[in-house]
Amino acid sequence: MKDTLLSIGVLVGILVASALITNWFASAMYIRCKGCGTLNAKRRVQCRACQQVLRSPPAED
């Protein structure tokens, strides 16, 4: 019984850790469009699905 509970605990721990790492990575690398919810790379200025402006373009020197 203890082995089963330990296995379930380890499984839940792995799943929670992987979900947290995936969430951190996605928030670090992507911007979610407020209009349609599509994930876009941070380098994008417009949404790839609906063309809504995500952020202002970088200033040119």
Residue frames as a rotation matrix with the C-alpha (Angstrom) as fourth column:
MET 1
0.569 0.822 0.000 0.00
0.822 -0.569 0.000 0.00
0.000 0.000 -1.000 0.00
LYS 2
0.464 -0.474 -0.748 2.81
0.140 -0.795 0.590 2.40
-0.875 -0.379 -0.303 0.90
ASP 3
-0.595 -0.727 0.343 4.57
0.418 0.084 0.904 1.61
-0.687 0.681 0.254 -2.39
THR 4
-0.116 0.657 0.745 1.43
0.982 -0.040 0.187 2.45
0.152 0.753 -0.640 -4.36
LEU 5
0.825 0.435 -0.361 0.95
0.517 -0.840 0.168 5.76
-0.230 -0.325 -0.917 -2.55
LEU 6
0.069 -0.891 -0.449 4.62
0.109 -0.441 0.891 6.61
-0.992 -0.110 0.066 -3.02
SER 7
-0.623 -0.267 0.735 4.40
0.704 0.217 0.676 5.83
-0.340 0.939 0.053 -6.74
ILE 8
0.346 0.830 0.437 1.29
0.910 -0.410 0.060 7.99
0.229 0.377 -0.898 -7.10
GLY 9
0.737 -0.121 -0.665 2.99
0.290 -0.832 0.473 10.81
-0.610 -0.542 -0.578 -5.18
VAL 10
-0.374 -0.927 -0.036 6.07
0.254 -0.140 0.957 10.64
-0.892 0.349 0.288 -7.42
LEU 11
-0.411 0.304 0.859 3.88
0.912 0.130 0.390 10.61
0.007 0.944 -0.330 -10.53
VAL 12
0.705 0.709 -0.018 1.90
0.708 -0.702 0.080 13.65
0.044 -0.069 -0.997 -9.36
GLY 13
0.422 -0.637 -0.645 5.14
0.176 -0.641 0.747 15.44
-0.889 -0.429 -0.159 -8.46
ILE 14
-0.618 -0.653 0.437 6.58
0.520 0.078 0.851 14.82
-0.590 0.753 0.291 -11.94
LEU 15
-0.065 0.686 0.725 3.39
0.967 -0.137 0.216 16.02
0.247 0.715 -0.654 -13.62
VAL 16
0.828 0.359 -0.431 3.20
0.495 -0.828 0.263 19.18
-0.262 -0.431 -0.863 -11.50
ALA 17
0.049 -0.905 -0.423 6.89
0.179 -0.409 0.895 19.98
-0.983 -0.120 0.142 -12.06
SER 18
-0.646 -0.290 0.706 6.59
0.707 0.119 0.697 19.51
-0.286 0.950 0.129 -15.82
ALA 19
0.359 0.844 0.399 3.48
0.903 -0.422 0.080 21.71
0.236 0.332 -0.913 -15.95
LEU 20
0.735 -0.135 -0.665 5.26
0.284 -0.829 0.482 24.48
-0.616 -0.543 -0.571 -14.03
ILE 21
-0.356 -0.934 -0.030 8.34
0.271 -0.134 0.953 24.30
-0.894 0.332 0.301 -16.27
THR 22
-0.424 0.273 0.863 6.19
0.905 0.097 0.414 24.34
0.029 0.957 -0.288 -19.43
ASN 23
0.685 0.727 -0.048 4.20
0.728 -0.679 0.093 27.33
0.035 -0.098 -0.995 -18.15
TRP 24
0.409 -0.630 -0.660 7.39
0.152 -0.666 0.730 29.22
-0.900 -0.399 -0.177 -17.26
PHE 25
-0.602 -0.681 0.418 8.92
0.490 0.098 0.866 28.50
-0.630 0.726 0.275 -20.68
ALA 26
-0.081 0.660 0.747 5.78
0.975 -0.103 0.196 29.57
0.206 0.744 -0.635 -22.55
SER 27
0.846 0.415 -0.335 5.51
0.492 -0.849 0.193 32.83
-0.204 -0.328 -0.922 -20.63
ALA 28
0.140 -0.886 -0.442 9.19
0.109 -0.430 0.896 33.54
-0.984 -0.174 0.036 -21.23
MET 29
-0.742 -0.558 0.373 9.10
0.341 0.164 0.925 32.83
-0.577 0.814 0.069 -24.98
TYR 30
-0.554 0.628 0.547 5.61
0.733 0.056 0.678 33.75
0.395 0.776 -0.492 -26.17
ILE 31
-0.889 0.444 -0.111 3.02
-0.355 -0.823 -0.443 36.54
-0.288 -0.355 0.890 -26.08
ARG 32
-0.512 0.798 0.318 -0.68
0.792 0.582 -0.186 35.63
-0.334 0.156 -0.930 -26.02
CYS 33
-0.819 0.294 0.493 -2.85
0.148 -0.722 0.676 37.77
0.554 0.627 0.548 -28.31
LYS 34
-0.837 0.543 -0.072 -5.57
-0.093 -0.272 -0.958 39.57
-0.540 -0.795 0.278 -26.35
GLY 35
-0.322 0.740 -0.591 -7.90
-0.934 -0.349 0.071 39.43
-0.154 0.575 0.804 -29.35
CYS 36
0.400 0.486 -0.777 -7.86
-0.714 0.697 0.069 35.76
0.575 0.527 0.626 -30.35
GLY 37
0.740 -0.100 0.665 -5.68
-0.548 0.485 0.682 34.04
-0.391 -0.869 0.304 -27.72
THR 38
0.883 -0.451 -0.132 -3.08
0.212 0.632 -0.745 32.74
0.419 0.630 0.654 -30.19
LEU 39
0.572 -0.785 -0.238 0.47
0.318 -0.056 0.947 32.27
-0.756 -0.617 0.217 -28.90
ASN 40
0.915 -0.328 0.235 2.99
0.095 -0.391 -0.916 34.39
0.392 0.860 -0.326 -30.79
ALA 41
0.115 -0.954 -0.277 6.77
0.943 0.193 -0.272 34.58
0.313 -0.230 0.922 -30.56
LYS 42
0.341 0.002 -0.940 8.01
0.654 -0.719 0.236 37.56
-0.675 -0.695 -0.246 -28.54
ARG 43
-0.707 -0.696 -0.123 9.74
0.377 -0.518 0.768 38.99
-0.598 0.497 0.629 -31.62
ARG 44
-0.379 0.643 0.666 6.39
0.870 0.002 0.493 39.45
0.316 0.766 -0.560 -33.40
VAL 45
-0.989 0.124 -0.085 4.75
-0.098 -0.958 -0.269 42.86
-0.115 -0.257 0.959 -33.58
GLN 46
-0.196 0.959 -0.205 1.41
-0.970 -0.160 0.182 41.60
0.142 0.234 0.962 -34.97
CYS 47
0.034 0.332 0.943 -0.57
-0.480 0.833 -0.276 38.46
-0.877 -0.443 0.187 -34.18
ARG 48
-0.889 -0.445 -0.113 0.04
-0.325 0.438 0.838 35.72
-0.324 0.781 -0.534 -36.74
ALA 49
-0.617 0.724 0.308 -3.65
0.746 0.663 -0.064 34.74
-0.251 0.191 -0.949 -36.77
CYS 50
0.402 0.915 -0.028 -5.67
0.886 -0.396 -0.242 37.97
-0.232 0.072 -0.970 -36.55
GLN 51
-0.121 -0.607 0.785 -2.99
0.763 -0.563 -0.317 40.63
0.635 0.561 0.531 -37.30
GLN 52
0.912 0.405 0.066 -3.83
0.250 -0.675 0.694 42.59
0.326 -0.616 -0.717 -34.14
VAL 53
0.153 -0.886 0.438 -0.94
-0.368 -0.463 -0.806 44.71
0.917 -0.038 -0.397 -32.84
LEU 54
0.531 -0.053 -0.846 0.80
0.643 0.674 0.362 42.91
0.551 -0.737 0.392 -29.96
ARG 55
0.335 -0.510 -0.792 3.35
0.646 -0.488 0.587 45.60
-0.686 -0.709 0.166 -29.08
SER 56
0.858 -0.077 -0.509 4.92
-0.337 -0.832 -0.441 48.67
-0.389 0.550 -0.739 -30.60
PRO 57
0.795 -0.606 0.042 7.76
0.415 0.492 -0.765 48.03
0.443 0.625 0.642 -33.09
PRO 58
0.287 -0.773 -0.565 11.33
0.833 -0.090 0.546 48.54
-0.474 -0.628 0.618 -31.84
ALA 59
0.808 -0.055 -0.586 12.83
-0.170 -0.975 -0.143 51.99
-0.563 0.215 -0.798 -32.39
GLU 60
0.669 -0.599 0.440 15.26
0.715 0.355 -0.602 52.27
0.204 0.718 0.666 -35.27
ASP 61
0.208 -0.700 -0.683 18.62
0.571 -0.480 0.666 53.97
-0.795 -0.528 0.300 -34.77
